[in-house]
Amino acid sequence: MSRRVKRPLRPASDRAKGARPHRGPAAERGPAHRAGGKSAAVRLGDKQRAPKPFVPPEPEKSVAEPPLPTKVQTVVVTADEDNMRVDRFLEARFPGLSFSHIQRIVRKGELRVNGKRADSKDRLEEGQSVRIPPLRLDTPKAAASLSEAAKKTLQDLKDMTLFEDADVMVLNKPAGLAVQGGSGITRNVDDMLEVMRDAKGQKPRLVHRLDRETSGCLLIAKTRFAATALTGSFRHRSARKIYWALVAGVPKPKQGRISTYLAKEESEEDSIMRIAAHGDEGASHAVTYYAVVETSATKLAWVSLKPVTGRTHQLRAHMAHIDHAIVGDPKYFNKENWQLPGGLQNRLHLLARRIVIPHPRGGVIDATAPLPPHMLQSWNLLGLEADRFDPIENAPEE
């Protein structure tokens, strides 16, 4: 059910290569922990340098965005879409759809899987038939000057931006800001993106998600063309994500692989991901590589994590599973009688540190986020050096 490999990680044979988009002055300010600001520098070994300028080619006029269906249609789930959630399936097939529209057609039962109602979080299987109702883009808003609140939201988004061009944005999402709306959530990234809706009614779209308390790199598609390409990169696992975390204790061995099945466990108050057996209802395979970067005595360790799969709460559940839960995790921290060292904030110490993904028009997007304030404070208090070489660079890609 769980397997850990006690040997050094093998060098990756197919590291992402190619031109990297230029990220402007942020890439020239040096390591983020020194300036306390955002960083989009490219890490090579233990050095940082500004990436080479990248100018994407002119878009081909012949590239047509997939049209939205104007009548009921039935599509078959492909092998690439196997185990994909219903909502993400719709986003991948029809990038013009808003999150609220997807939730509405699912809630009303207009979308059916093999003739039955489906929940947006249900997993699809290859060969299933999905009935899709007529779809539409959100109605374009009339051109008008932005309100003061909208201007502030736009500035907030700009302040978060690590990289941006005509197709793509990478945001440095702060801890505590939700990616999407939900019960008790009054502000979220998806709603904030409304202020960037263009004259055709299109707004930037979420390509993936981060937990509310996780900070760091969040990829946004600004066009339907980019959304289709980037979603495909995630589906085919050509996107590389690296996370940093502070965990209780020091994992042994210091580099390894965690492989389990995860399934959602619902309760009246909350839901968590539990370690499951192969064949359990709703169980999905999850693989994470980890590497200890630096330690603080034997009580704490800074670990770098590379998820191969992208399951809900995967990194948090996996670290708790090997008895090295992430510091400040309200759901999965399971160490009894464990005292938080003085000065450290009891907040989730998990950062989406870096994302490397093919650019929809050629080249590679490579963005790096700095430590958020509460993690930077912990690093300083513990004497951890945030510019140390990250051994997870050499972890396999699968």
N, C-alpha and C positions, 0 to 999 in steps of 0.2 A: 504493500500500500504506500510505503514511503521508502525512498532509496536515496542514499547520499554517497557520493563518490569521494573516497579519501585519496585523492591524487591531484597534482597541480593541474590547472586548467590548460587545455591545449590552445595553441595560437589559433585565431580565427583565420580561415583560408580565404574567405571572401569578404574582407572588410569593405565598407562602402568607400568608393573612390569617385573622383570627379570634381568638377568645379564647385565651389561653395559660394552661396550668395554673400555679397558684401553687406556688412551690418553697420556701417557708419562708425561714428566716434566711439560707440560703446565697446567695439572690438579693440580699441586702442588704449583703453584705460587700465589694462592689467587685470590681475586676479580680482574677482569680485569681493573677496573677504577684506582686501585692503581698502578699496574705495567705498565699500558698503553699497555699491550701486549695481545695476544690471550688467551682465556680461554676455556677449555672443562670440567670444573668442573661440578659436579652434584649438583643442588640446592635442599636442603631439608629444608623447612621452611625458616628461615633467616640465615642459616648456609651454608657453602660450605665445601665439603670434596672431596678428590680424589676418583673416582669410583673404585670398586673392579676390579682386573685384569680379563680380559675376553679372553679366548682362544677359537676361533670358532672351532667346530669339523672339522675333515678332510672331504672334499667334497666327496659325494657319487659318485662313478664311474658310477653308473647307471643313474645319472641325465643327460639327453640329452637336449641340447639347441634347441629351435625350429628352424627347417631348413627354409631357405628363399625359396620362390617358384621360380621354374625355368621356369614356364609357366603361362599363364593367369589363374587366379582363381577368383571365386566369393565367398565372405563370407557375412554372415548376422550379423548385429549389434545386440549384446546381450543386455539384460536389464542393466547389469553392465556398458555397454559402451554408454548407452543413454546419449545424450547431450555432448558427448566428441567431442573435435575438431578433424578434419580430420588428422592433422599432429600428434597429440598426440595419436590418434587411431593407426596410423601406427607405431609409436614408441613403443607403448605397445604390439602390435601384433608381430612386427619384430624389436627387440631391436638392431640388428646389423646394421640397416640403419643409414646413416649419415643424418644430417639436410639438407645438400645441395642436396642429392639424393632425399629426400622426396619432397623438393621444386621443383626439376626438373620434376619429374613424374607428379606432380600436375599441374605445369605450362604448360606442353605439352599436358595436357588433357588425359594422359594415365590412370589416375584413374577416375572412374566414380561412382556416387552414384545414384542408381535407373536409370541408363542409361544416366545420365546427368553429364556434367563437374562440378567439385567442386573446391572451393577455400580451401587452407590449413586451414583457420580459420573458415570454415563452421562447424556448429554443426550437429552431426549425431543423428538419432532417432532410437530407438529400432525397429528391423524388416526390416530396409533398407538393400538393397543389395549393396555391395561395390565391384566393379570390380578392381582387383589388377593385375598390369602387372608383368612380370618377374622382379625379384629384384636381386640385387647383393651387396656384401660387397665392400667397397672401396678397390682398389688394394693394397696389402701390399707393403710397401716401402722397397727397398733393405737395408739390414743392413749397416749402415755407421755411422761414428763418427758424433756427433752433431756439427752444426755450432756454432759460438759464440753467435749468436742471439738466437738459439734454447736452448743453455745452460742457457742463461739469463732467457728465458721464463720458463724453467724447475725450475730454482731457485725461480722465482716469484711465481709459483704454490706451491712450497714447503713452501715458506714464508706465503702463505695464508692458509695452511692446518691446520685445527683444529683436524681432526681425519683421519686416513688412515689405511686400512688393505688390504688384497688381493682382496677384493670384492668392497669396498666402500671408498669414500673420502668425507669429509665435508670441504668445503672451506669457508673462511671468505672473501666473495667478497667485495672489496672496493667500496664505492660510486663513480659513474662516469664510472665504467667499465661495458660495456654491456655484457649480457650473450650470445647473438647470434648476428650474422651479420645483417646488414640492411643498409638503405640509410644513408650515411654520417658516418658510423661506420668503423673505421680502425682497431680496436683491440677489441677482445671479447673473453670470456672464451672458447667457443666452438672451436674456431680456436687455442687457446693456448693449448688445450688438444691434438692437433696433435702431439706434441713432445713426448707424452706418448704412441703413437701407438706401439703395440707389433709386434713380428715377424710374427704373423698370420694376421696382418693387422687390428686388433681390437684396437680402442681407447676408452678411458673412455667416457661415455655418460651422457648427462644432464638428470636428472630425473624430475626436476621441474625448474621454472624460477623465477627470481627476476627482478623488474624494474631496469633500468640502474642506477638511483640515489639512490636506496635502497641498503644498505650494509647488510652484515651478512651471516648467514648460507645458503650455497648452496650445495645441495646433488648431488653427482656424482657417477654413477655406473661404476666400472672398468671392469665388465664382463657382457656378455649377460644374464647369469643366475641371477646376482644381479639386472640388469635393469628390468627384468621381475617381480621379486619379489617386488622390491621397487615401481615400477609403480602400481602394484596391491595394495600395501598398501595405496597409495594415492587415488586410485580409490575407495577403500573400506573405506576410511576415518579413517584408523588406524594410520595415521601419525598425530602427534600433533605439531603445529607450534605456537610459541609465538613471537609477535613483540612488540617493544617499539617505542613510538612516543612522540614528543612534540607538543602539540596542542594549538590553541588560545582559551582562556577562560577555564572555569572549567565545564565539563559536569555534568548535574544533571538529574537523580540520579548519584552517583559516580560509580555505577556498573550497568550494564544493557546489553540488547540484541538489536541489530539492525537487522531488517529483512526487506528486500526490494527485488524488481526485478531490475536488471540492464541490460541495452541494450547499444550497441555501437552507438554513434552518429558521423557520418563522416562529415568532412568539407574539404574545399580545402587546408587548412593549417595544420589541425591536426585532431585527433579523440579522443573522451573522452567517458567515461561510464556515462550514465545518469540514473536517477531513472525512472523506467518504471512501467507500470501496468501489472498485470498478463494477459497473452494472447497477449501482444504486440509482434510484429515480432522481433525475436532475443532476447527476454527477458529471463533472467535466474535468478532463485532464489538465493539470497545471504544472508548469516547469519554471523554476527560477534558479539562476546562478547567483552566487554571492561570493564576496571576497572581503576580508577584513583589511581595512586601510591603515588604521591606527587604533591603539587602545589607551584607556585611562585606567592604569593598574589592571585588576581583573574584574572590576565592577561594571565597566562600560566599554563598548566598542563602536567605532565608526565603521559601518559596513557599506559597501557599494553593491547594488543589486541590479541584475539584468533579467527582466522577465521575458521569457520566450513566448509564453501565452499571455492573454490579457483578461484574466478572470476577475470578477468583482472582489475587491479586498485581497487579492492574491498575495501581495508581498506581506501584508499585515498578518494574514492567517498563516503563511509559511514560516515567518520568523517566530511566531508564537508556537508553532508546531515543533520546531527544533529547540524550544525552550530558551529562546533569545528574543523575547517580544520587544517591539519598538517602544521606546520611552514615550510616555504620554498618550498611549493609545487607549481610549476609553472602552473599546470593544474587545480587544484581544490581549491586553496586558494581563498575564496570568501568574505573576510571581508573588507569592504570599510573603508577607512581612518584609517586603522590599521597600527601602526608603529612598526617595528621590534625593540625590546629592544637593546640598545647599546652594541656592542661587539659580538652579535650573528651573525653568518654567514647566509646569505640568501640562504641556501641549504636545500634540503629535509631532515627533521629530522625523518627518519623512519629506524629502524634496525630490521632485521630478527634475533631476539635475541637468540632463542633456537629452536632446532628440536629434537623430540623424535619419533623414528620409529623402528619397529621390524627389527632386523638384518636378512638378507636373510638366514643365517645358524644357527639362534637361538640367544636368548638374545635380547638386545635393544641397539640401537645407541642413545646416548643422548649427543648432542654437544651444547655448548653455545658460542656465539660470543661477544666480547667486544664492547663497544661504539666506533664508528669511531671517528677520531680526531675532526671533526667539532661538533659532538654531545657531546663528552667529554668536549670540551671547553664550550659549552652551560651549561652543567650540573655543571661545576665548577663555572661559572659566576653566575648562579642562586642559588647556594648552595644546589643542589639536591644530595641526597646520593644514589649512584648507587648500594649499597649493601642492600637496604631496601627490606623487604619481598614483594614479588610480589603477590597481591591478585588474579590475573588471574589464579593462580595455581588451584583454587577451582571452576573454571567455568565449566559448563557442556561440554560434548564432542559432543553434537549434538543439 
